Amino acid sequence: MMGPVLISFTIINWYCITKKDDLTVFEKMGAKINVRLGPHTMMQIKRGGYVSTYAREEEEQHRKMTLSIDKQQAERLLNNENNMADGEAIKH
């Protein structure tokens, strides 16, 4: 009797629930004993986040990329200023 329930649980939890979905009760129960029972990472589950955890992670990645681009642009501007101070032409 428990076999079909266990198989259904596995199929639903791993194949029908994506990382963008909310955490499931099974994932929360598994986190208490450090067992991953779904598509979300243990860090996401222990953080207690829902879809917002996915959005937060994407926002973090976007912010990191933006910061790295800003650093590259700042370095380029500094190099251009140094070149102009030395009397060299700006090369693109």
C-alpha positions in Angstrom: 0.0 0.0 0.0 2.8 2.4 0.8 4.7 1.6 -2.5 2.4 3.6 -4.8 2.4 6.5 -2.4 6.2 6.5 -2.2 6.5 6.3 -6.0 3.9 9.1 -6.5 5.7 11.2 -3.9 9.0 10.8 -5.8 7.6 11.6 -9.2 5.7 14.6 -8.0 8.5 16.0 -5.9 11.3 15.6 -8.4 9.7 15.9 -11.8 6.7 18.1 -11.3 8.2 20.7 -9.0 10.8 23.1 -10.3 13.3 25.3 -8.5 11.0 28.3 -9.3 8.2 26.7 -7.3 7.6 27.1 -3.6 9.2 24.7 -1.1 7.2 21.6 -0.4 6.3 20.2 3.0 8.5 17.2 2.2 11.5 19.4 1.5 11.0 21.2 4.8 10.7 17.9 6.7 13.8 16.5 5.0 15.8 19.6 5.9 15.3 18.9 9.6 17.2 15.6 9.1 19.6 17.0 6.4 18.0 15.0 3.6 17.2 16.7 0.3 13.7 15.6 -0.8 13.1 17.9 -3.8 14.7 20.1 -6.4 15.7 23.0 -4.1 19.1 23.1 -2.5 19.6 22.6 1.2 20.7 26.2 1.5 17.4 27.4 0.0 15.3 25.2 2.2 17.1 26.1 5.4 16.9 29.7 4.5 13.1 29.1 4.5 12.5 30.9 1.3 9.8 30.3 -1.2 9.9 31.6 -4.8 11.6 34.7 -3.4 14.7 32.6 -2.7 15.1 32.0 -6.5 14.4 35.7 -7.2 16.9 36.7 -4.5 19.6 34.5 -6.0 19.0 35.8 -9.5 19.1 39.4 -8.2 22.4 38.6 -6.4 23.9 37.2 -9.6 22.7 40.2 -11.6 24.2 42.6 -9.0 27.5 40.7 -9.1 27.6 40.9 -12.9 26.7 44.6 -12.8 29.4 45.3 -10.2 32.0 43.5 -12.3 31.0 45.5 -15.4 31.2 48.7 -13.4 34.7 47.8 -12.2 35.7 47.2 -15.8 34.3 50.5 -17.0 36.0 52.3 -14.2 39.4 50.7 -15.0 38.9 51.6 -18.7 38.1 55.3 -17.8 41.2 55.5 -15.5 43.4 54.0 -18.3 42.0 56.5 -20.8 42.6 59.4 -18.4 46.2 58.2 -17.8 46.8 57.9 -21.5 45.4 61.4 -22.1 47.7 62.8 -19.3 50.6 61.1 -21.0 49.6 62.6 -24.3 48.7 59.4 -26.0 45.6 59.1 -28.2 42.6 57.1 -26.9 42.4 53.7 -28.6 39.1 51.8 -28.9 
